[in-house]
Amino acid sequence: MPILPNTIQTIISECMDTARNWIDANPDLTKDLAQARNSELFQSVYSKTEPLVSVCVGTYNREQLITARCLPSILGQTYRNLEVIVVGDACTDNTFDQLKTFRDPRLRYVNLEHRGEYPDNPKYRWMVAGTKPVNHALRMAQGDFITHLDDDDEYLPDRIEKLLHFSLSRRLELAWHPFYMQNADESWYIRPCQDLAYGSITTSSCLYHNWFKRIEWNVNAWKMREPGDWNRFRKFKHLKVKAARFPEPLLRHFKERTQQPSTPVNSNT
């Protein structure tokens, strides 16, 4: 039987991931994770009735989108035990003046003094832009579980409640889900995200155990021709993270450069 093109592509991708793991995966992390898994501290998050979830948001000059779309979809979650951390990549607009209008004690924010240093090439810049603020947010995070949201996207209202229950009931270290993706014409389709693989998941579709926050984004991931999010999750996968897919779409991922909020948080897709 001939090998199908998709199968060939999968084999090539797996070989490339293996080669990259040899280059940049820290071998000490495997040992550290094995020891951590046997500790009471690591396992204690699964016995908590309402573990704290940290939601990390990096942003740069998206004042309207983060205040009208992103943050309302987080603060309006049915699960309430959250800390929401917004870090600006040296924003120069009114984002942080607007954040002061949110009267929610769960919200914390900081605007970095200097912007991250990213490559000039637009393609490579896209791969790693925002690395500095999301890493800063990770260092601030105190939650038992960590999750993220892009500053121009939005969660469905029960996203964290469902994903957290799914993770706790199966004692998962990483859970991910399908999501709604917006086409150029503003119509929507569902990205099924069947596998923990490049092109199948996005940072905002994942929730994970706080141990993994020590694996930060690499601003040089572009040199390996990888987007920063997959460069990071590839390391999770290399560590054999205990992961599973939640079957429902729980996120709306808007088309790039959509600058005006156009879909109410609680509207049907």
C-alpha positions as CSV (number, residue, x, y, z in Angstrom):
1,M,0.0,0.0,0.0
2,P,1.5,3.4,-1.0
3,I,2.2,5.9,1.8
4,L,-0.4,8.7,1.7
5,P,0.8,12.4,1.5
6,N,-0.7,13.2,4.9
7,T,1.2,10.3,6.4
8,I,4.4,11.4,4.8
9,Q,3.9,14.9,6.3
10,T,3.3,13.5,9.7
11,I,6.4,11.4,9.6
12,I,8.5,14.4,8.4
13,S,7.0,16.6,11.2
14,E,7.7,14.0,13.9
15,C,11.3,13.6,12.6
16,M,11.8,17.4,12.7
17,D,10.4,17.6,16.2
18,T,12.7,14.8,17.4
19,A,15.7,16.7,15.9
20,R,14.6,19.9,17.6
21,N,14.2,18.2,20.9
22,W,17.8,17.1,20.8
23,I,18.9,20.6,20.2
24,D,16.9,22.7,22.7
25,A,15.1,20.4,25.2
26,N,16.6,20.7,28.7
27,P,17.4,17.1,29.8
28,D,17.1,18.1,33.5
29,L,13.4,18.9,33.0
30,T,12.6,15.2,32.5
31,K,14.2,14.3,35.8
32,D,12.6,17.3,37.6
33,L,9.2,16.4,36.3
34,A,9.5,12.8,37.3
35,Q,10.4,13.8,40.9
36,A,7.7,16.5,41.0
37,R,4.9,14.1,39.9
38,N,5.6,12.0,43.1
39,S,5.4,15.1,45.4
40,E,2.5,16.1,47.5
41,L,2.7,19.6,46.2
42,F,2.3,18.6,42.6
43,Q,-0.6,16.3,43.3
44,S,-2.4,18.6,45.7
45,V,-3.9,20.7,42.9
46,Y,-6.2,17.8,42.0
47,S,-7.7,17.5,45.4
48,K,-8.7,21.2,45.7
49,T,-12.4,22.0,45.4
50,E,-11.8,25.3,43.6
51,P,-8.2,25.6,42.5
52,L,-6.9,29.0,41.5
53,V,-6.6,29.4,37.7
54,S,-4.2,32.1,36.4
55,V,-5.2,33.6,33.0
56,C,-2.3,35.3,31.3
57,V,-2.7,37.9,28.6
58,G,0.0,39.7,26.8
59,T,-1.0,42.8,24.9
60,Y,0.3,45.6,22.7
61,N,-1.8,48.6,21.7
62,R,-5.1,46.7,21.5
63,E,-7.1,49.0,23.8
64,Q,-10.5,48.5,22.3
65,L,-10.2,44.7,21.8
66,I,-8.8,43.8,25.1
67,T,-11.3,46.0,27.0
68,A,-14.4,45.2,25.0
69,R,-13.8,41.6,23.9
70,C,-10.9,39.8,25.7
71,L,-11.3,40.8,29.3
72,P,-15.1,40.7,29.6
73,S,-15.0,37.1,28.3
74,I,-12.5,36.2,31.1
75,L,-14.0,38.1,34.0
76,G,-17.5,36.9,33.0
77,Q,-16.5,33.2,33.2
78,T,-18.8,30.9,35.2
79,Y,-15.8,29.8,37.1
80,R,-14.9,32.6,39.5
81,N,-11.7,31.6,41.3
82,L,-9.3,33.4,38.9
83,E,-6.4,35.7,38.8
84,V,-6.2,37.6,35.5
85,I,-2.7,39.0,34.6
86,V,-2.4,41.5,31.8
87,V,1.2,42.5,30.8
88,G,1.8,45.1,28.2
89,D,4.7,45.0,25.8
90,A,5.5,48.6,26.5
91,C,2.1,49.8,25.2
92,T,1.8,53.4,24.1
93,D,-1.9,53.7,23.7
94,N,-4.6,54.1,26.5
95,T,-4.8,50.4,27.3
96,F,-3.8,50.8,30.9
97,D,-5.9,53.8,31.6
98,Q,-8.8,51.7,30.4
99,L,-7.9,48.8,32.6
100,K,-8.2,51.0,35.6
101,T,-11.9,51.2,34.9
102,F,-12.4,47.5,35.6
103,R,-13.4,47.2,39.3
104,D,-12.5,43.6,39.7
105,P,-9.9,42.6,42.4
106,R,-9.0,39.5,40.4
107,L,-7.4,41.7,37.7
108,R,-3.7,42.5,37.9
109,Y,-1.7,44.4,35.2
110,V,1.6,45.9,34.4
111,N,3.0,47.7,31.4
112,L,6.7,46.8,30.7
113,E,9.1,49.7,30.4
114,H,10.8,48.3,27.3
115,R,9.4,46.3,24.4
116,G,10.7,42.9,23.5
117,E,13.4,42.6,20.8
118,Y,11.9,40.7,17.9
119,P,13.2,40.0,14.4
120,D,12.6,42.6,11.6
121,N,11.4,40.0,9.1
122,P,7.5,40.0,9.3
123,K,7.2,36.2,9.1
124,Y,9.7,35.6,11.8
125,R,8.4,38.4,13.9
126,W,4.9,36.9,13.8
127,M,6.4,33.7,15.2
128,V,7.7,35.2,18.4
129,A,6.1,38.7,18.9
130,G,4.7,39.0,22.4
131,T,7.2,36.7,24.0
132,K,8.4,39.2,26.6
133,P,5.0,40.0,28.1
134,V,3.7,36.5,28.2
135,N,6.9,35.3,30.0
136,H,6.5,38.1,32.5
137,A,2.9,37.1,33.1
138,L,4.0,33.5,33.7
139,R,6.4,34.6,36.4
140,M,3.6,36.6,38.1
141,A,1.2,33.7,38.0
142,Q,0.3,32.1,41.3
143,G,-2.5,29.7,40.1
144,D,-2.7,25.9,40.4
145,F,-3.5,25.9,36.7
146,I,-2.4,28.3,34.0
147,T,-4.2,29.3,30.8
148,H,-3.9,32.1,28.3
149,L,-5.9,34.3,26.0
150,D,-4.8,36.4,23.0
151,D,-5.8,40.1,23.5
152,D,-8.1,40.0,20.4
153,D,-9.9,36.8,21.1
154,E,-12.6,35.6,23.5
155,Y,-13.6,32.6,25.6
156,L,-17.0,31.1,25.6
157,P,-18.6,31.8,29.1
158,D,-18.1,28.3,30.6
159,R,-14.7,27.6,29.1
160,I,-12.6,27.5,32.2
161,E,-15.3,25.7,34.3
162,K,-15.6,22.9,31.7
163,L,-11.9,22.5,31.0
164,L,-10.9,22.6,34.7
165,H,-13.5,19.9,35.6
166,F,-12.2,17.8,32.7
167,S,-8.6,18.2,33.9
168,L,-9.4,17.5,37.6
169,S,-11.5,14.4,36.9
170,R,-8.7,12.8,34.8
171,R,-5.8,14.3,36.7
172,L,-4.5,15.8,33.5
173,E,-1.4,18.0,33.3
174,L,-2.6,19.6,30.0
175,A,-6.0,19.8,28.4
176,W,-6.9,21.4,25.1
177,H,-10.0,21.9,23.0
178,P,-11.3,22.7,19.5
179,F,-12.1,26.4,18.8
180,Y,-14.0,28.6,16.4
181,M,-11.8,30.2,13.7
182,Q,-12.9,33.3,11.8
183,N,-12.4,33.3,8.0
184,A,-11.3,36.4,6.1
185,D,-15.0,37.1,5.2
186,E,-15.8,37.0,8.9
187,S,-17.7,33.6,8.7
188,W,-16.7,30.9,11.2
189,Y,-15.6,27.3,11.1
190,I,-14.4,24.9,13.8
191,R,-10.8,23.9,14.1
192,P,-11.1,20.3,15.5
193,C,-7.6,20.2,17.1
194,Q,-7.6,16.4,17.2
195,D,-3.9,16.1,18.2
196,L,-1.3,17.7,20.3
197,A,0.6,18.7,17.2
198,Y,1.8,21.7,15.3
199,G,-1.0,23.5,13.5
200,S,-3.6,21.7,15.7
201,I,-3.5,23.7,19.0
202,T,-3.1,27.3,20.0
203,T,-1.9,28.7,23.3
204,S,-5.4,30.1,24.1
205,S,-6.9,26.6,23.7
206,C,-4.9,25.0,26.5
207,L,-5.0,24.8,30.3
208,Y,-2.1,23.2,32.2
209,H,-0.6,22.3,35.6
210,N,1.4,25.2,37.1
211,W,4.6,23.1,37.1
212,F,4.9,23.7,33.4
213,K,5.1,27.5,33.7
214,R,8.8,27.0,34.2
215,I,9.0,26.3,30.4
216,E,8.9,29.8,29.0
217,W,8.5,31.0,25.5
218,N,11.8,31.2,23.5
219,V,12.2,34.5,21.7
220,N,14.6,32.7,19.3
221,A,12.1,30.0,18.3
222,W,11.9,31.6,14.8
223,K,15.5,30.5,14.2
224,M,14.2,26.9,14.3
225,R,11.4,28.1,12.0
226,E,8.8,27.4,14.7
227,P,6.1,29.7,16.1
228,G,6.8,30.3,19.8
229,D,3.7,28.6,21.0
230,W,4.4,25.3,19.3
231,N,8.1,25.5,20.2
232,R,6.9,25.6,23.8
233,F,4.2,22.9,23.6
234,R,6.6,20.6,21.7
235,K,8.7,20.6,24.9
236,F,5.6,19.7,26.9
237,K,5.0,16.8,24.5
238,H,8.7,15.8,24.7
239,L,8.3,15.5,28.5
240,K,5.3,13.2,27.9
241,V,2.9,15.5,29.5
242,K,-0.3,13.7,30.6
243,A,-2.7,15.4,28.1
244,A,-6.2,15.0,26.6
245,R,-8.5,16.8,24.3
246,F,-11.8,18.2,25.5
247,P,-14.3,17.7,22.7
248,E,-16.2,21.0,22.6
249,P,-15.0,24.3,21.1
250,L,-14.6,26.8,23.9
251,L,-12.8,29.7,22.2
252,R,-13.4,32.2,19.4
253,H,-10.2,33.0,17.5
254,F,-10.7,36.1,15.4
255,K,-9.0,36.8,12.1
256,E,-5.8,38.7,12.4
257,R,-5.9,42.5,12.6
258,T,-9.6,42.6,13.5
259,Q,-9.4,45.9,15.4
260,Q,-13.0,46.4,16.3
261,P,-15.1,44.1,18.5
262,S,-17.8,42.7,16.3
263,T,-19.2,39.7,18.1
264,P,-20.8,40.0,21.6
265,V,-19.3,37.7,24.2
266,N,-22.5,35.7,24.8
267,S,-23.8,35.5,21.2
268,N,-24.3,32.3,19.4
269,T,-21.7,31.3,16.8
